[in-house]
Amino acid sequence: MRITVTGQTGQVVRALLERAPAGVDVIALGRPVLDLAQPGTIAAALAGSRPDVIVNAAAYTAVDQAESEPDLAMRINGAGAGEVARAAASLGVPVIQLSTDYVFDGRLDRPYREDDPVAPGSAYGASKLAGERAVAAATPDHAILRTAWVYSPFGKNFVRTMLKLGETHGEVGVVADQIGCPTSALDIADAVFAVARNLREQPEQASLRGIFHMAGQGEASWADLAETIFTEAEALGRRPVRVRHIATADYPTPARRPGNSRLDCTKLGDHHGVTLPDWRQAAAACVRRLLAEETEKAS
């Protein structure tokens, strides 16, 4: 199976390249060959890669910056996603669209299900919701995978930020009134391969298509995640770091974050047979890898 993924440097793209199982070729296409902000580049680039499945992982992900660049975010995450799906339809292959918890307003008092009303509270969330709708309108042969709180050994993310802060701080203030499902990009990659295989092997199975929630098992606040990171790091020889619980109001940002980002992932398990690992074990594994790579680099 040949999977073409949009983007080259993002966390999920790098995870897909690293985790590709035997018999699966992953082709990563990014700028300037394929640029979601330049619709004219998309169809030709995807056709030239001869995919069996297309994964749209490229996105405008600067959540706060999107508040001042809503048109660019919408062009990339909305119109660009639609162009990818139209290209997939013309090639006769399934498309997997990665989406986000930000399509919800975060006010629900339970984990969100796929059929819960959407109400994005930020420009980023609005652009990702537009992408979901554009993909669904372009082809019925799609799986939209909403995930949340993504981290990995690659690029900029919360785990790497906490470990960096822990080098110089004995105490770190972390938001404790936002709750979600921390999710490893490596686990996302494994799940995407499983979903891609299902779509490829069962082209007529409608229950495999549509919107699915895909996140790490369990729930946590950002402060909970930080405490797990620092506990694991301390066990590996790092200095202890205390987490001071703060409120969202104490850490204002241009974009409003959902207070509740928990995703109910039952549907993904029921139809695709995919359940991601518990966030605690995945986060601890990420910390161990990052510190091992740090030690190896230093030596």
TORKOL-4160 file (C-alpha; in steps of 0.2 Angstrom, whole numbers, padded with zeros to 4 digits, m for minus):
299
<pt num="1" X="0000" Y="0000" Z="0000"/>
<pt num="2" X="0006" Y="0017" Z="m0005"/>
<pt num="3" X="0001" Y="0031" Z="0007"/>
<pt num="4" X="0003" Y="0049" Z="0001"/>
<pt num="5" X="0003" Y="0062" Z="0016"/>
<pt num="6" X="0003" Y="0080" Z="0014"/>
<pt num="7" X="0016" Y="0090" Z="0023"/>
<pt num="8" X="0034" Y="0085" Z="0027"/>
<pt num="9" X="0039" Y="0092" Z="0044"/>
<pt num="10" X="0024" Y="0091" Z="0055"/>
<pt num="11" X="0023" Y="0079" Z="0070"/>
<pt num="12" X="0011" Y="0067" Z="0062"/>
<pt num="13" X="0020" Y="0067" Z="0046"/>
<pt num="14" X="0036" Y="0062" Z="0054"/>
<pt num="15" X="0028" Y="0049" Z="0065"/>
<pt num="16" X="0020" Y="0041" Z="0049"/>
<pt num="17" X="0037" Y="0041" Z="0041"/>
<pt num="18" X="0045" Y="0033" Z="0056"/>
<pt num="19" X="0031" Y="0020" Z="0060"/>
<pt num="20" X="0027" Y="0014" Z="0042"/>
<pt num="21" X="0024" Y="m0005" Z="0044"/>
<pt num="22" X="0031" Y="m0018" Z="0032"/>
<pt num="23" X="0023" Y="m0017" Z="0015"/>
<pt num="24" X="0018" Y="0001" Z="0017"/>
<pt num="25" X="0026" Y="0015" Z="0008"/>
<pt num="26" X="0024" Y="0033" Z="0014"/>
<pt num="27" X="0027" Y="0047" Z="0002"/>
<pt num="28" X="0027" Y="0065" Z="0011"/>
<pt num="29" X="0023" Y="0079" Z="m0001"/>
<pt num="30" X="0026" Y="0097" Z="0006"/>
<pt num="31" X="0030" Y="0114" Z="m0001"/>
<pt num="32" X="0034" Y="0120" Z="m0014"/>
<pt num="33" X="0028" Y="0104" Z="m0023"/>
<pt num="34" X="0012" Y="0103" Z="m0013"/>
<pt num="35" X="0006" Y="0119" Z="m0004"/>
<pt num="36" X="m0012" Y="0119" Z="0003"/>
<pt num="37" X="m0011" Y="0138" Z="0001"/>
<pt num="38" X="m0009" Y="0136" Z="m0017"/>
<pt num="39" X="m0023" Y="0126" Z="m0024"/>
<pt num="40" X="m0015" Y="0124" Z="m0041"/>
<pt num="41" X="m0001" Y="0113" Z="m0034"/>
<pt num="42" X="m0012" Y="0100" Z="m0025"/>
<pt num="43" X="m0020" Y="0089" Z="m0039"/>
<pt num="44" X="m0004" Y="0087" Z="m0049"/>
<pt num="45" X="0007" Y="0083" Z="m0035"/>
<pt num="46" X="m0005" Y="0070" Z="m0028"/>
<pt num="47" X="m0008" Y="0062" Z="m0044"/>
<pt num="48" X="0011" Y="0060" Z="m0048"/>
<pt num="49" X="0013" Y="0051" Z="m0031"/>
<pt num="50" X="0001" Y="0037" Z="m0037"/>
<pt num="51" X="m0007" Y="0034" Z="m0020"/>
<pt num="52" X="m0018" Y="0021" Z="m0013"/>
<pt num="53" X="m0024" Y="0032" Z="0001"/>
<pt num="54" X="m0021" Y="0050" Z="0004"/>
<pt num="55" X="m0018" Y="0057" Z="0022"/>
<pt num="56" X="m0021" Y="0076" Z="0024"/>
<pt num="57" X="m0009" Y="0080" Z="0038"/>
<pt num="58" X="m0003" Y="0097" Z="0033"/>
<pt num="59" X="m0012" Y="0112" Z="0041"/>
<pt num="60" X="m0010" Y="0129" Z="0048"/>
<pt num="61" X="m0008" Y="0125" Z="0066"/>
<pt num="62" X="m0002" Y="0142" Z="0074"/>
<pt num="63" X="m0018" Y="0143" Z="0085"/>
<pt num="64" X="m0015" Y="0160" Z="0092"/>
<pt num="65" X="m0008" Y="0167" Z="0076"/>
<pt num="66" X="m0023" Y="0162" Z="0066"/>
<pt num="67" X="m0033" Y="0175" Z="0076"/>
<pt num="68" X="m0024" Y="0188" Z="0066"/>
<pt num="69" X="m0023" Y="0178" Z="0050"/>
<pt num="70" X="m0040" Y="0170" Z="0049"/>
<pt num="71" X="m0040" Y="0171" Z="0030"/>
<pt num="72" X="m0024" Y="0162" Z="0028"/>
<pt num="73" X="m0029" Y="0148" Z="0041"/>
<pt num="74" X="m0046" Y="0146" Z="0031"/>
<pt num="75" X="m0037" Y="0145" Z="0014"/>
<pt num="76" X="m0025" Y="0131" Z="0021"/>
<pt num="77" X="m0036" Y="0122" Z="0033"/>
<pt num="78" X="m0053" Y="0124" Z="0024"/>
<pt num="79" X="m0051" Y="0126" Z="0005"/>
<pt num="80" X="m0034" Y="0117" Z="0005"/>
<pt num="81" X="m0042" Y="0102" Z="0013"/>
<pt num="82" X="m0056" Y="0102" Z="0001"/>
<pt num="83" X="m0044" Y="0102" Z="m0014"/>
<pt num="84" X="m0035" Y="0087" Z="m0007"/>
<pt num="85" X="m0051" Y="0078" Z="m0006"/>
<pt num="86" X="m0056" Y="0083" Z="m0023"/>
<pt num="87" X="m0040" Y="0076" Z="m0029"/>
<pt num="88" X="m0043" Y="0060" Z="m0020"/>
<pt num="89" X="m0060" Y="0058" Z="m0028"/>
<pt num="90" X="m0053" Y="0061" Z="m0045"/>
<pt num="91" X="m0040" Y="0047" Z="m0042"/>
<pt num="92" X="m0053" Y="0035" Z="m0035"/>
<pt num="93" X="m0044" Y="0033" Z="m0018"/>
<pt num="94" X="m0049" Y="0036" Z="0000"/>
<pt num="95" X="m0044" Y="0052" Z="0010"/>
<pt num="96" X="m0040" Y="0053" Z="0028"/>
<pt num="97" X="m0042" Y="0071" Z="0035"/>
<pt num="98" X="m0034" Y="0075" Z="0052"/>
<pt num="99" X="m0045" Y="0087" Z="0062"/>
<pt num="100" X="m0046" Y="0093" Z="0080"/>
<pt num="101" X="m0055" Y="0095" Z="0096"/>
<pt num="102" X="m0056" Y="0114" Z="0093"/>
<pt num="103" X="m0071" Y="0112" Z="0082"/>
<pt num="104" X="m0081" Y="0111" Z="0099"/>
<pt num="105" X="m0083" Y="0125" Z="0111"/>
<pt num="106" X="m0078" Y="0115" Z="0126"/>
<pt num="107" X="m0093" Y="0119" Z="0136"/>
<pt num="108" X="m0100" Y="0101" Z="0137"/>
<pt num="109" X="m0099" Y="0092" Z="0154"/>
<pt num="110" X="m0094" Y="0075" Z="0146"/>
<pt num="111" X="m0082" Y="0069" Z="0132"/>
<pt num="112" X="m0088" Y="0074" Z="0115"/>
<pt num="113" X="m0095" Y="0062" Z="0103"/>
<pt num="114" X="m0095" Y="0063" Z="0084"/>
<pt num="115" X="m0113" Y="0069" Z="0083"/>
<pt num="116" X="m0112" Y="0082" Z="0096"/>
<pt num="117" X="m0115" Y="0100" Z="0089"/>
<pt num="118" X="m0099" Y="0109" Z="0083"/>
<pt num="119" X="m0096" Y="0127" Z="0088"/>
<pt num="120" X="m0078" Y="0132" Z="0086"/>
<pt num="121" X="m0073" Y="0147" Z="0097"/>
<pt num="122" X="m0057" Y="0152" Z="0088"/>
<pt num="123" X="m0051" Y="0156" Z="0070"/>
<pt num="124" X="m0041" Y="0140" Z="0070"/>
<pt num="125" X="m0056" Y="0129" Z="0075"/>
<pt num="126" X="m0067" Y="0137" Z="0062"/>
<pt num="127" X="m0054" Y="0134" Z="0048"/>
<pt num="128" X="m0053" Y="0115" Z="0053"/>
<pt num="129" X="m0072" Y="0113" Z="0054"/>
<pt num="130" X="m0072" Y="0121" Z="0036"/>
<pt num="131" X="m0060" Y="0108" Z="0031"/>
<pt num="132" X="m0071" Y="0094" Z="0038"/>
<pt num="133" X="m0086" Y="0100" Z="0028"/>
<pt num="134" X="m0076" Y="0103" Z="0012"/>
<pt num="135" X="m0069" Y="0085" Z="0013"/>
<pt num="136" X="m0086" Y="0078" Z="0016"/>
<pt num="137" X="m0093" Y="0088" Z="0002"/>
<pt num="138" X="m0079" Y="0082" Z="m0010"/>
<pt num="139" X="m0080" Y="0064" Z="m0008"/>
<pt num="140" X="m0090" Y="0051" Z="0002"/>
<pt num="141" X="m0074" Y="0040" Z="0003"/>
<pt num="142" X="m0067" Y="0049" Z="0018"/>
<pt num="143" X="m0062" Y="0046" Z="0036"/>
<pt num="144" X="m0061" Y="0062" Z="0046"/>
<pt num="145" X="m0051" Y="0059" Z="0062"/>
<pt num="146" X="m0052" Y="0072" Z="0076"/>
<pt num="147" X="m0038" Y="0071" Z="0088"/>
<pt num="148" X="m0032" Y="0082" Z="0103"/>
<pt num="149" X="m0017" Y="0088" Z="0113"/>
<pt num="150" X="m0004" Y="0081" Z="0101"/>
<pt num="151" X="0014" Y="0078" Z="0107"/>
<pt num="152" X="0029" Y="0068" Z="0100"/>
<pt num="153" X="0048" Y="0067" Z="0100"/>
<pt num="154" X="0047" Y="0079" Z="0085"/>
<pt num="155" X="0046" Y="0097" Z="0083"/>
<pt num="156" X="0038" Y="0110" Z="0095"/>
<pt num="157" X="0025" Y="0103" Z="0108"/>
<pt num="158" X="0020" Y="0103" Z="0126"/>
<pt num="159" X="0031" Y="0088" Z="0132"/>
<pt num="160" X="0047" Y="0096" Z="0124"/>
<pt num="161" X="0042" Y="0113" Z="0131"/>
<pt num="162" X="0040" Y="0106" Z="0149"/>
<pt num="163" X="0057" Y="0097" Z="0148"/>
<pt num="164" X="0065" Y="0113" Z="0142"/>
<pt num="165" X="0058" Y="0123" Z="0156"/>
<pt num="166" X="0063" Y="0110" Z="0169"/>
<pt num="167" X="0081" Y="0113" Z="0165"/>
<pt num="168" X="0080" Y="0130" Z="0172"/>
<pt num="169" X="0065" Y="0131" Z="0183"/>
<pt num="170" X="0061" Y="0122" Z="0200"/>
<pt num="171" X="0043" Y="0127" Z="0198"/>
<pt num="172" X="0032" Y="0129" Z="0183"/>
<pt num="173" X="0014" Y="0136" Z="0182"/>
<pt num="174" X="0003" Y="0126" Z="0171"/>
<pt num="175" X="m0016" Y="0128" Z="0167"/>
<pt num="176" X="m0027" Y="0115" Z="0177"/>
<pt num="177" X="m0044" Y="0120" Z="0172"/>
<pt num="178" X="m0043" Y="0114" Z="0154"/>
<pt num="179" X="m0046" Y="0095" Z="0152"/>
<pt num="180" X="m0042" Y="0084" Z="0137"/>
<pt num="181" X="m0035" Y="0068" Z="0130"/>
<pt num="182" X="m0016" Y="0070" Z="0127"/>
<pt num="183" X="m0011" Y="0060" Z="0112"/>
<pt num="184" X="0005" Y="0054" Z="0105"/>
<pt num="185" X="0008" Y="0057" Z="0087"/>
<pt num="186" X="0016" Y="0040" Z="0086"/>
<pt num="187" X="0000" Y="0032" Z="0092"/>
<pt num="188" X="m0009" Y="0043" Z="0079"/>
<pt num="189" X="0002" Y="0036" Z="0065"/>
<pt num="190" X="m0002" Y="0018" Z="0070"/>
<pt num="191" X="m0020" Y="0022" Z="0070"/>
<pt num="192" X="m0020" Y="0030" Z="0053"/>
<pt num="193" X="m0011" Y="0015" Z="0046"/>
<pt num="194" X="m0025" Y="0004" Z="0053"/>
<pt num="195" X="m0039" Y="0016" Z="0046"/>
<pt num="196" X="m0030" Y="0017" Z="0029"/>
<pt num="197" X="m0029" Y="m0002" Z="0028"/>
<pt num="198" X="m0048" Y="m0004" Z="0032"/>
<pt num="199" X="m0053" Y="0010" Z="0019"/>
<pt num="200" X="m0042" Y="0002" Z="0006"/>
<pt num="201" X="m0048" Y="m0016" Z="0009"/>
<pt num="202" X="m0066" Y="m0013" Z="0012"/>
<pt num="203" X="m0071" Y="0000" Z="m0001"/>
<pt num="204" X="m0090" Y="m0002" Z="0000"/>
<pt num="205" X="m0091" Y="m0002" Z="0019"/>
<pt num="206" X="m0100" Y="0014" Z="0024"/>
<pt num="207" X="m0097" Y="0012" Z="0043"/>
<pt num="208" X="m0079" Y="0014" Z="0040"/>
<pt num="209" X="m0081" Y="0032" Z="0033"/>
<pt num="210" X="m0087" Y="0048" Z="0041"/>
<pt num="211" X="m0081" Y="0057" Z="0057"/>
<pt num="212" X="m0071" Y="0048" Z="0071"/>
<pt num="213" X="m0063" Y="0053" Z="0087"/>
<pt num="214" X="m0045" Y="0047" Z="0089"/>
<pt num="215" X="m0036" Y="0052" Z="0105"/>
<pt num="216" X="m0026" Y="0044" Z="0119"/>
<pt num="217" X="m0036" Y="0035" Z="0132"/>
<pt num="218" X="m0040" Y="0043" Z="0149"/>
<pt num="219" X="m0041" Y="0062" Z="0153"/>
<pt num="220" X="m0030" Y="0075" Z="0160"/>
<pt num="221" X="m0027" Y="0093" Z="0163"/>
<pt num="222" X="m0012" Y="0102" Z="0156"/>
<pt num="223" X="m0006" Y="0102" Z="0174"/>
<pt num="224" X="m0008" Y="0083" Z="0175"/>
<pt num="225" X="0001" Y="0080" Z="0159"/>
<pt num="226" X="0015" Y="0092" Z="0166"/>
<pt num="227" X="0017" Y="0082" Z="0182"/>
<pt num="228" X="0018" Y="0066" Z="0173"/>
<pt num="229" X="0032" Y="0073" Z="0162"/>
<pt num="230" X="0042" Y="0079" Z="0177"/>
<pt num="231" X="0039" Y="0063" Z="0187"/>
<pt num="232" X="0046" Y="0053" Z="0173"/>
<pt num="233" X="0060" Y="0065" Z="0170"/>
<pt num="234" X="0065" Y="0065" Z="0189"/>
<pt num="235" X="0065" Y="0046" Z="0189"/>
<pt num="236" X="0078" Y="0047" Z="0175"/>
<pt num="237" X="0089" Y="0059" Z="0184"/>
<pt num="238" X="0082" Y="0076" Z="0181"/>
<pt num="239" X="0080" Y="0089" Z="0194"/>
<pt num="240" X="0063" Y="0089" Z="0203"/>
<pt num="241" X="0050" Y="0102" Z="0196"/>
<pt num="242" X="0035" Y="0107" Z="0205"/>
<pt num="243" X="0019" Y="0111" Z="0195"/>
<pt num="244" X="0009" Y="0125" Z="0201"/>
<pt num="245" X="m0009" Y="0124" Z="0196"/>
<pt num="246" X="m0016" Y="0140" Z="0188"/>
<pt num="247" X="m0032" Y="0145" Z="0179"/>
<pt num="248" X="m0034" Y="0149" Z="0161"/>
<pt num="249" X="m0037" Y="0167" Z="0166"/>
<pt num="250" X="m0020" Y="0167" Z="0173"/>
<pt num="251" X="m0012" Y="0163" Z="0156"/>
<pt num="252" X="m0022" Y="0173" Z="0143"/>
<pt num="253" X="m0020" Y="0169" Z="0124"/>
<pt num="254" X="m0026" Y="0177" Z="0109"/>
<pt num="255" X="m0036" Y="0161" Z="0104"/>
<pt num="256" X="m0049" Y="0154" Z="0116"/>
<pt num="257" X="m0045" Y="0136" Z="0121"/>
<pt num="258" X="m0059" Y="0124" Z="0124"/>
<pt num="259" X="m0061" Y="0120" Z="0143"/>
<pt num="260" X="m0066" Y="0103" Z="0139"/>
<pt num="261" X="m0057" Y="0094" Z="0125"/>
<pt num="262" X="m0061" Y="0076" Z="0130"/>
<pt num="263" X="m0066" Y="0065" Z="0115"/>
<pt num="264" X="m0076" Y="0049" Z="0116"/>
<pt num="265" X="m0067" Y="0037" Z="0105"/>
<pt num="266" X="m0079" Y="0023" Z="0106"/>
<pt num="267" X="m0085" Y="0024" Z="0088"/>
<pt num="268" X="m0067" Y="0022" Z="0081"/>
<pt num="269" X="m0065" Y="0006" Z="0091"/>
<pt num="270" X="m0082" Y="m0001" Z="0086"/>
<pt num="271" X="m0080" Y="0001" Z="0068"/>
<pt num="272" X="m0061" Y="0002" Z="0064"/>
<pt num="273" X="m0055" Y="m0009" Z="0079"/>
<pt num="274" X="m0043" Y="0005" Z="0084"/>
<pt num="275" X="m0040" Y="0010" Z="0102"/>
<pt num="276" X="m0025" Y="0021" Z="0106"/>
<pt num="277" X="m0015" Y="0018" Z="0122"/>
<pt num="278" X="m0017" Y="0027" Z="0138"/>
<pt num="279" X="m0010" Y="0044" Z="0138"/>
<pt num="280" X="0001" Y="0041" Z="0154"/>
<pt num="281" X="0011" Y="0027" Z="0146"/>
<pt num="282" X="0013" Y="0036" Z="0129"/>
<pt num="283" X="0018" Y="0052" Z="0138"/>
<pt num="284" X="0031" Y="0043" Z="0149"/>
<pt num="285" X="0038" Y="0034" Z="0133"/>
<pt num="286" X="0040" Y="0050" Z="0125"/>
<pt num="287" X="0049" Y="0058" Z="0139"/>
<pt num="288" X="0061" Y="0043" Z="0140"/>
<pt num="289" X="0065" Y="0044" Z="0122"/>
<pt num="290" X="0068" Y="0062" Z="0122"/>
<pt num="291" X="0080" Y="0061" Z="0137"/>
<pt num="292" X="0089" Y="0046" Z="0129"/>
<pt num="293" X="0091" Y="0056" Z="0113"/>
<pt num="294" X="0098" Y="0070" Z="0124"/>
<pt num="295" X="0110" Y="0059" Z="0133"/>
<pt num="296" X="0116" Y="0051" Z="0116"/>
<pt num="297" X="0118" Y="0068" Z="0108"/>
<pt num="298" X="0128" Y="0075" Z="0123"/>
<pt num="299" X="0140" Y="0060" Z="0123"/>
